[in-house]
Each structure stands twice: as structure tokens, then as C-alpha cells.
């Protein structure tokens, strides 16, 4: 009996120690919760971050600044990019709609030369990139890659051979149009519906882009042009800087749920635009009123107009925040899946940005919000770069296939 009592005492002591040890571990874990901010910053610098659309070239065309140091203006420079973990901002070769039939190709070549010069003058900081593999190699050297996409197809100027020229100059995606219909595609901002979607020449442009390995960008196009482009392209398409129309009803520039699903079904990607007018309905309505006035000829420096803009910038419901950007990412993931979303900020191309997401140093804040929502490290890597790399490599593979199947001339 004494032996049984002794054995029972030993067992109770053992279990007691075990419970105390377990309790200590839990308490330790509770006292040291995961620091999501630090984790987000780690991931932002461990993963390559690709941004589908940054308008630095056109910004510098109007006012040159040394972006190797932190600049007082704009959203992008080397210092802030490094702080935010941005490794591959697609330099937007933006061509205003007014350049249709009016020197578009000449402007495109000048802006491309500007990007080339930036890389050539600062080889310790920047490097050109025309493939995902280039970006990976530059990342290993601690360099910021400068891939290029052309916003507006006007520089094609009705000649398919100009696409070959632009490809040779480093252009790896083309947004088919901008704010007005052009000779390739109708625009989401234009109500003329000149081409009924794509023009006959527009279909040929997509075919040549597929053959060359230039990604077809459906941001800015009309709904008809969107569906025609996705279905005609032999390669996946991208929306380089568009958000979800669900949150901005009636704003055709954003993509609808049906469009999101179709891009996902065709293995493409939507790269979320951070602009306030793209992510919040109130911001879209109020900011659009102001910029419609400016586009109609109002002086943007008019004190009354500037005061109105400044008053809106203090309103969170107009500007939005990082959580709203994450809402757009969530919606794309819920409709198309985690493999079909990325970042397409439109930094230096939009005038108003969400609170907490004011420049290229702020990508970790988006990652932190996604971590709070349960996104895994693998998910974050896909959003940062892997999804875009997959699409880009698919486009290259389609071009290789078309080139090998084409009969000799």
C-alpha cells in the first residue's frame, strides 16, 4: 500500500511539473507576441518587391531631381525605395493621350533614354531589367531594377514594326490606351467608343505583342476592349495598376468582379492601384469632380481649388487607408485566388494616396496589414513578386512557342 501511495505521489508530482512547464511556455509566448511590424519589414526586404507602375520618368521630364538621394517631392527615390524594400519598380513610359498622331514615338524614346541614363549614371544603385531573371540577378547585387512598361499604345503609330523597336528598347508591357480612344483601343475614360473595343489594328497589335513577349496591359481600356483583349491574347494579360470596381461603383477604370475572374481564369494578374480615387468610393466621387474641372481647363493653382483639394486630403474617408488597399487585395484573392494579385501603386502618377501609404517606403505597412489578416509568408511572396514573375515567364514562353512554330519567311 505504501508503495502504491509513493508511486501515486511521484506521478502527481510529474504531472504537476509538466503542467507548470506547459504553463510557463504559454506565458512566455503570450509575453512575447509576434512583432508584425518587424516581421513585415523583414519580409519586405527578404522578398523581391515588384511594383507594376511607377510614373517616375514623366515626373522627371517636368522637373528633374536627383533620385539617388531622398527628394522633397514625388513618391519615389532610391533612399525611400530601399527603406520600403522596393526592388523592381516598372518605370512607366507614360504618353499623354494628346500625343496620338502627334509625336508619341519620339516622346517614348526620350523617356526610355532617360531611364537608360539613370541606370548608366548610377550603376551602384540601378540597373535595367528585361526579364525576371535580370531582376533576380540585380537583387543579388543589391541593385534596384528598372524594367519598363509603356502606358498608352499611341507610339506604335500604326506600324507593327514599331513594336519590335520598342521591345528592343526594353519595353515589356504596353497599356493599350490611356485617357482617350486611340488607334488600338477604346479607353475606359472616353465615351465615344470609337473602335467598339479593339480596332482591327488593335487585334494585330496583340498578336505581335504575343510574338515578341510584350505583356498586354488592360488597365485603362474600355470594358469591351478588356474582354476582347483577354480572349484574343494567346498569353496571360496584366492589369498593371487597377483596383476593384466593387468598391468604386460606376468607375470603369477599375476592374469588375467578372473581369477579375476572367483574368484569373486566363492565368493573369491584377496589380492593385493605391490611389485614393481607386480604392474608396467617396474619394473617387469627390476627387473626380476636381480633376474633371482641371481637365476641362480650370487652373490647378487656383487658390480656391487648391484649398478644396487640401481640405479633402485631411479626410480619411476620402483618402482611404492601408486597410482599404488590403480590402482590394482580399477581394481579388477571394474571386481569382492568391496567384492573381500584386502591387501596382501608380506612385508619381496619382495626386492623392491613402493615409499611411504616402510613398515607396511604405510597402511594409501593406504587408503588415496582410499578416494581420492571416496571409502566410508564401502568400506575401506571391503578392510581392512571384505572381508577376509567373505571368511574365508565361508571356516569354508563349513568344518562344510562337516564334518556333512560325514558318520561315
Secondary structure, DSSP 8 states (H G I E B T S, - for coil): -HHHHHHHHHHHHHHHHHHHHHHHHHHHHHHT---HHHHHHHHHHHS--EEEEE-HHHHHHHS---TTS--SSSS--HHHHHHHT--EEEEEEE--GGGTTTTHHHHHHHHHHHHHHHHHHTTTTEEE-SSHHHHHHHHHTT-EEE-EEEE-GGGGTT-THHHHHHHHTTEEEEES--SS--SSB-BTT-SS-SSSSB-HHHHHHHHHHHHHT-EEE-TTB-HHHHHHHHHH-SS--EETT--BGGGSTT-TTSB-HHHHHHHHHTT-EEEE--BHHHH-HHHHHHHHHHHHHHHTT--TT-HHHHHHHHHHHT-HHHH-BHHHHHHHHHHHHHHH-GGGEEE---BTT-S-B-BT--SGGGHHHHHHHHHHTT--HHHHHIIIIIHHHHHHHHHHHHHHHHHHHS---
